[in-house]
Amino acid sequence: MKDLKIIIILLVLLVLSLLIKQKQSNNLKTGDIAFIGFNASQNDGFSIITLANIKPNSIIYFTDSEWNGTRFGADESNMSWNSGNTLITKGTTIVFDNISKHPKVNLGTVKNTIKLSKTGEALFAYLGSAPKLPSKFLAAVATNSSSYGTLANTGLIEGFTAITYPKGTFFSELNNTIFYTNNGFLLTLNNMNNYKLETISNYLKESLANSK
């Protein structure tokens, strides 16, 4: 009987711990993070910037599946990021590298892999109870509008919290002259003049020119 009570107490503590972690993550809202980098060449990866403080052990999910207005597709992949044991302050850049094979991140920990496509891709960041079960969308990025599937019922707005690169983009990097500001930063991130971009068409042109 005593052992049973101990087991029950441990289970209650475990459930409370999970609820606390979920509540911490749920303090985030749409637009509290944004994508600032995308790389579908060689070692796949992406980077985000925090536009609000992220509490310890917050969990954010990422997927490259298309959204149909009510759910994600069964295809494609997903990964989860635990922010770690310390507060991450707004304006911090989080870099995810080699996500298609051996994912690593500069802060926190990451699980699972995503293989990014050069020919058309979208990434969603969201909160949820499990992969592909979103309760709140935080941000998105795509290499063309159709790659999202749709943004209906996500609360995301293309050109604001959903950033769309020129069609054929397989690499983007925010210029190092762009710094985080409290006002209007999401609009700044949607200005393609603020990025170094590489597209398939430009890559092919350069390849042909070098072969002559």
KEGULUM-772209 format. One line per 4 residues: number of its first residue (from 1); for each residue y, z, x of N, C-alpha, C. Coordinates in steps of 0.001 Angstrom, whole numbers, plus 500000, padded with zeros to 6 digits. Atoms other than C-alpha are relative to their C-alpha. Example, Ala and Ser with C-alpha at 12.3 -4.5 7.8 and 13.67 -1.06 7.14 Angstrom:
// KEGULUM-772209
1> 498810,500000,500890,495500,507800,512300,501200,500000,500900 ~ 498810,499940,499180,498940,507140,513670,501090,500730,499230
END
This chain:
// KEGULUM-772209
1> 498799,500000,500823,500000,500000,500000,501260,500000,500864 ~ 498865,499935,499089,502355,500854,502824,500236,498659,500676 ~ 499885,501315,499362,501605,497531,504543,500598,498983,499044 ~ 499473,500923,501004,502363,495675,501304,501506,500173,499836
5> 498573,499727,500115,505764,497358,501039,500768,499426,501181 ~ 499359,500545,498798,506582,496377,504616,500113,498487,499904 ~ 499991,501461,500145,505628,492757,503903,501060,499562,498997 ~ 498998,500339,501022,507787,492732,500755,501414,500141,500552
9> 498670,499781,499400,510765,494151,502652,500344,498881,500971 ~ 499759,501090,499045,510381,491540,505395,500293,498692,499289 ~ 499758,501225,500767,510207,488741,502816,501390,500007,499374 ~ 498655,499875,500589,513348,490029,501093,501073,499759,501053
13> 499036,500194,498917,515200,490167,504417,500070,498537,500417 ~ 500035,501418,499639,514071,486602,505215,500768,499169,498991 ~ 499297,500738,501059,515309,485302,501862,501502,500236,500079 ~ 498576,499686,499877,518634,487105,502280,500631,499281,501177
17> 499499,500694,498814,519029,485623,505747,500223,498526,499714 ~ 499878,501418,500336,518421,482091,504426,501173,499768,499051 ~ 498896,500134,500948,520888,482648,501567,501342,500134,500693 ~ 498761,499809,499250,523557,483872,503984,500341,498741,500789
21> 499774,501218,499219,523098,480802,506196,500469,498866,499104 ~ 499614,501068,500908,523320,478476,503206,501423,500210,499490 ~ 498650,499697,500471,526461,480260,501939,501032,499664,501057 ~ 499080,500325,498915,528080,479879,505355,500249,498497,500048
25> 499858,501453,499979,527414,476134,505334,500775,499512,498792 ~ 499378,500460,501226,528576,475824,501732,501503,500265,499959 ~ 498559,499825,499926,532053,476992,502735,500692,498705,500406 ~ 499428,501285,499608,532564,473494,504088,500204,499135,498759
29> 499732,500912,501108,534028,470835,501820,500148,498584,500536 ~ 499855,501404,499627,534361,467064,501815,501238,499805,500873 ~ 498887,500243,499092,536530,465958,504735,500179,501058,501066 ~ 499868,498948,498984,535956,469079,506848,499408,499590,501347
33> 500378,500638,498738,534262,466928,509490,500265,498506,499840 ~ 499819,501448,500045,534785,463272,510390,499315,499371,501200 ~ 500607,500751,498895,532989,460691,512497,501094,499384,500865 ~ 499014,500602,499089,534919,459582,515595,499344,499110,501050
37> 500690,500859,499042,532248,457689,517539,498667,499548,499442 ~ 501245,500596,500492,529247,455444,516905,499442,499113,501096 ~ 500602,500792,498934,526789,453892,519335,498587,499573,499611 ~ 501310,500555,500328,523890,451622,518304,499470,499148,501149
41> 500405,500758,498824,523489,450229,521815,499290,500921,500982 ~ 500811,499210,499062,520781,451566,524134,499758,501403,499450 ~ 500205,498642,500490,520891,455365,523725,500853,500250,498755 ~ 499258,499826,501243,521858,455681,520070,500677,501365,499956
45> 499305,498724,500121,524378,458363,519255,501233,499881,499122 ~ 498752,499969,500759,527492,459397,517378,500728,501292,500338 ~ 499243,498775,499787,530224,461989,517537,500831,500297,498761 ~ 499188,499555,501125,532101,464013,514964,501082,500946,500516
49> 498990,498997,499691,535214,466169,514984,500083,500961,498820 ~ 499889,498998,501056,535557,469400,513042,501451,500108,499554 ~ 498654,499904,500557,538574,469479,510738,500189,501329,499267 ~ 499940,498627,500495,537850,473060,509682,499095,500824,500891
53> 500905,499130,499245,536229,476049,511340,498599,499941,499397 ~ 501390,499988,500458,532442,475943,511137,499369,501322,500398 ~ 500558,498677,499753,530788,479325,510794,498660,499907,500731 ~ 501266,499998,499251,527798,480309,512960,498802,499641,499116
57> 501269,500376,500633,524417,478824,512044,500162,499213,498706 ~ 499872,500949,501102,525798,476343,509545,499063,498825,500256 ~ 500922,501123,499868,523368,473502,508863,500573,498785,499292 ~ 499513,501269,500539,524560,469930,508359,498916,498955,500210
61> 500996,501065,499933,522228,467030,507589,500684,498649,500193 ~ 499540,501372,499804,522661,463404,508653,498875,499047,499608 ~ 500995,501023,500305,520893,460314,507343,500639,498623,500068 ~ 499529,501389,500028,521180,456554,507707,499416,499248,498810
65> 500488,500615,501227,519560,455910,504309,501168,499600,499099 ~ 498982,500400,500963,521529,454097,501635,499978,500937,498802 ~ 499841,499168,501182,522840,456094,498676,500122,499084,498787 ~ 499965,500890,501171,522236,454576,495225,500816,500556,498842
69> 499188,499393,501042,524557,456845,493262,499421,501301,499493 ~ 500662,498757,500419,522004,459569,492524,499098,500578,501083 ~ 500904,499501,498957,519730,459798,495559,499987,499034,501182 ~ 500210,500848,498832,518977,458475,499029,498684,499247,499868
73> 501242,500750,499985,516338,455838,499604,498925,500729,500794 ~ 501123,499379,499309,512897,456786,500859,499830,499451,501411 ~ 500087,500609,498673,513362,454558,503895,500947,500710,500968 ~ 499095,499490,498969,515312,455274,507081,499662,501442,500387
77> 500325,498714,499378,515560,458653,508808,501055,501051,499676 ~ 499036,498918,500176,517313,461994,508775,499887,500972,501161 ~ 500011,498963,498978,518234,464745,511189,500854,501161,499516 ~ 499216,498826,500373,519632,468254,510908,500604,500616,501250
81> 499281,499344,498900,522136,470100,513065,500321,501427,499614 ~ 499607,498601,500140,522442,473865,513377,501140,500247,500971 ~ 498788,499897,499189,525909,474730,514660,499925,501049,501106 ~ 500135,498996,498949,524684,477657,516767,500543,501359,499583
85> 499718,498592,500314,525455,481350,516961,501470,500396,500074 ~ 498585,499658,499878,529208,481160,517522,500854,499109,499100 ~ 499061,500755,500812,532166,480006,515459,500460,498752,500751 ~ 499450,501234,499436,533184,476388,516093,501354,499768,499344
89> 498645,500114,500540,536934,476009,515684,500351,498550,499677 ~ 499600,501355,500392,538610,473041,514036,500640,499275,501180 ~ 499520,500812,498887,539491,470202,516364,498985,499854,501108 ~ 501056,500082,498986,536207,470499,518277,499200,498718,499829
93> 500821,501210,500027,534280,467335,519176,498538,500365,500248 ~ 501440,499792,499869,530500,467421,518675,499372,498651,500313 ~ 500578,501267,499545,528550,464730,520541,498481,500045,499865 ~ 501443,500145,500171,525041,463664,519509,499563,498780,500806
97> 500393,501070,499081,523250,461569,522121,498492,499787,499965 ~ 501415,500368,499908,519924,459725,522476,499245,500394,498735 ~ 500562,499486,501248,519229,460409,518802,498767,499238,499520 ~ 501169,500764,500436,516552,457724,518467,498716,500437,500700
101> 501192,499612,499232,514213,459297,521031,499939,501501,500256 ~ 499980,498579,499635,515132,462712,522414,501399,500551,499731 ~ 498639,499604,500379,518180,463985,520508,500496,501234,500759 ~ 499349,498838,499404,520592,466324,522220,501434,500053,499502
105> 498660,499792,500514,523949,467772,521247,500697,501013,500891 ~ 499273,499124,499069,526691,469519,523201,500214,501408,499470 ~ 499890,498670,500594,526893,472438,520749,498939,500149,498917 ~ 501022,499785,500999,524136,473936,518620,498696,499322,500347
109> 501311,500634,499801,520708,472382,518148,499794,498924,498940 ~ 500240,501123,500910,519418,469214,516508,498501,499761,499869 ~ 501405,500292,500266,516090,468270,514910,499850,498605,499419 ~ 500374,501325,500494,514469,464887,514188,500836,498894,500660
113> 499386,501151,499342,515591,461394,515186,500518,498997,498971 ~ 499478,501110,500796,517601,458478,513784,500167,498799,500909 ~ 499826,501245,499263,517427,454893,515002,501092,499184,499319 ~ 498873,500732,500562,520745,453126,514467,499814,498494,500165
117> 500113,501458,499975,520837,449425,513636,501301,499365,500481 ~ 498819,500735,499538,523186,446998,515368,500556,499064,498927 ~ 499617,501062,500934,523293,444626,512417,500570,500503,498678 ~ 499448,499446,501236,524481,446959,509671,499468,501403,499789
121> 500460,498614,500041,524367,450726,509437,501039,500900,499354 ~ 499136,498955,500528,525788,453751,507664,499400,501350,500348 ~ 500423,498625,499776,525616,457453,508439,500730,500902,499018 ~ 499425,499002,500889,526162,460219,505922,499800,501382,500610
125> 500110,498592,499634,526846,463868,506748,500149,500816,498720 ~ 499982,499272,501265,526127,466362,504004,499366,501378,500135 ~ 500677,498719,500135,525102,469887,503043,498887,499838,498973 ~ 501076,500072,500979,521899,470493,501133,498941,501047,500255
129> 501100,499048,499866,518783,472542,500631,498888,499454,500885 ~ 501022,500657,499181,516649,470020,502560,500485,498594,500310 ~ 499607,501382,499695,516904,466542,504152,499956,499108,498763 ~ 499865,500966,501086,518009,463848,501680,500133,500644,498615
133> 499717,499311,501265,518769,466463,499007,501409,500581,500078 ~ 498616,499544,499780,522563,466628,499235,500551,500829,498846 ~ 499258,499229,500991,524589,469270,497451,501499,499744,500144 ~ 498588,500316,499759,527907,468268,499032,500104,499030,501171
137> 499780,500970,498933,528888,465196,501040,501241,500397,500796 ~ 498894,499615,499123,531138,465886,504026,500747,498801,500561 ~ 499381,501159,499351,531751,462496,505640,498991,498866,500063 ~ 500873,501157,499797,530364,459013,506201,500698,499005,500907
141> 499482,501086,499168,530766,456066,508530,499057,498820,499839 ~ 500847,501188,500144,529506,452479,508295,500599,498834,500769 ~ 499554,501199,499306,529684,449141,510055,500351,498885,499025 ~ 499476,500845,501071,530330,447393,506734,499823,500741,498684
145> 499981,499249,501255,530941,448519,503161,498653,500026,499293 ~ 501275,500070,500721,527565,447366,501823,498950,500934,500576 ~ 501009,499148,499365,525688,449584,504276,499936,501400,499384 ~ 500050,498702,500683,526636,452697,502285,498999,499981,498851
149> 500652,500112,501292,524743,451379,499282,501100,500097,498962 ~ 498823,499718,500822,527419,452979,497129,500523,501378,500380 ~ 499416,498667,499781,529785,455914,497442,500170,500742,498677 ~ 499892,499367,501311,529542,456712,493734,499340,501379,499999
153> 500515,498625,500148,529043,460421,493008,499837,500741,501333 ~ 500036,499283,498720,529540,461420,496646,501272,500809,500232 ~ 498713,499380,499734,533175,462470,496461,500682,499441,501236 ~ 499432,500638,498810,533756,460326,499554,500858,498813,499589
157> 499084,501108,500275,536584,457783,499628,500049,499091,501218 ~ 499948,500952,498884,536337,454651,501747,501446,499832,500453 ~ 498655,500052,499446,539327,454464,504063,500617,501369,500170 ~ 499513,498628,499840,539668,458239,504055,498878,500873,500560
161> 501118,499178,499519,536553,460439,504240,498767,499169,500342 ~ 501051,500942,499589,534278,457403,504655,500659,498902,500819 ~ 499354,500923,499070,535254,455309,507677,499141,498744,500156 ~ 500730,501260,499893,534260,451634,507708,500555,499172,501153
165> 499610,500822,498857,534352,449716,510980,499922,498517,499622 ~ 500133,501432,500240,534753,445921,511156,498530,499577,500033 ~ 501386,500463,500100,531551,444073,510275,499476,499557,501370 ~ 500614,500367,498733,529210,443699,513239,500256,500994,501116
169> 499738,498994,498976,530476,446773,515104,498707,500742,500356 ~ 501156,499199,499589,527746,448415,517171,500407,501131,500950 ~ 499502,498910,499158,529934,450669,519324,501453,500287,499632 ~ 498605,499604,500229,533105,452606,518557,500262,501308,500726
173> 499595,498778,499306,534984,455250,520481,501491,500208,499749 ~ 498590,499701,500250,538225,456926,519500,500759,500036,501317 ~ 499202,500022,498771,540936,456285,522081,500351,501415,500447 ~ 499720,498650,499488,541541,459263,524347,501477,500379,499915
177> 498585,499672,500221,545231,459064,523488,500223,500597,498607 ~ 499909,499474,501349,544464,460218,519936,499540,501452,499999 ~ 500323,498573,500005,544527,463978,519481,500044,500546,498577 ~ 500081,499386,501322,543709,466177,516520,501349,500583,499563
181> 498826,499378,500615,546591,467077,514231,499611,500439,498592 ~ 500327,499487,501328,546595,468991,510967,500342,499014,498889 ~ 499497,500857,501068,548453,466343,508986,499635,498535,500217 ~ 500251,501429,499977,547181,462866,508227,498958,499529,500990
185> 500922,500416,498943,544382,462882,510789,498914,499066,499470 ~ 501022,500887,500559,541825,461258,508457,500519,498565,499879 ~ 499422,501345,500054,544194,458330,507953,500058,499388,501391 ~ 499990,500467,498610,544561,458079,511735,498619,499483,500396
189> 501365,500392,499649,540775,457869,512046,499572,498707,499312 ~ 500330,501242,500704,540700,454952,509602,500817,498811,500483 ~ 499236,501082,499388,543128,452886,511689,499201,499456,501179 ~ 500896,500558,498978,540906,450581,513746,500706,499718,501320
193> 499259,500174,498747,543685,450119,516310,499867,501225,500910 ~ 500141,498773,499223,542905,453659,517439,498633,500137,500669 ~ 501357,499962,499439,539414,452744,518632,499778,498922,501059 ~ 500622,501047,499200,537628,450917,521356,498777,499559,499223
197> 501081,500518,500827,535297,448678,519352,499271,498870,500707 ~ 500802,501126,499522,532462,446397,520362,499219,499450,498825 ~ 500692,500644,501110,531106,443882,517874,498995,498987,500523 ~ 501032,500959,499600,528118,441572,517952,500617,498659,500339
201> 499390,501307,499752,530331,438466,517741,500707,499976,501354 ~ 499321,499943,498701,532447,439563,520725,499002,500074,501139 ~ 501046,499880,498983,529320,440498,522655,499367,498639,500297 ~ 500604,501326,499808,527821,437031,522086,500966,499051,500699
205> 498998,500859,499344,531065,435320,523090,500086,500292,501487 ~ 499939,499611,498593,531212,437294,526328,498745,499583,500744 ~ 501256,500391,499369,527558,436587,527047,499971,498509,500287 ~ 499953,501439,499789,528061,432852,526577,500964,499623,501109
209> 498993,500286,498975,531169,432864,528736,499476,500338,501391 ~ 500533,499576,498692,529372,434702,531551,498844,499112,500463 ~ 501150,500850,499639,526427,432291,531413,500405,498631,500497 ~ 499525,501335,499584,528601,429250,532126,500301,499966,501494
END
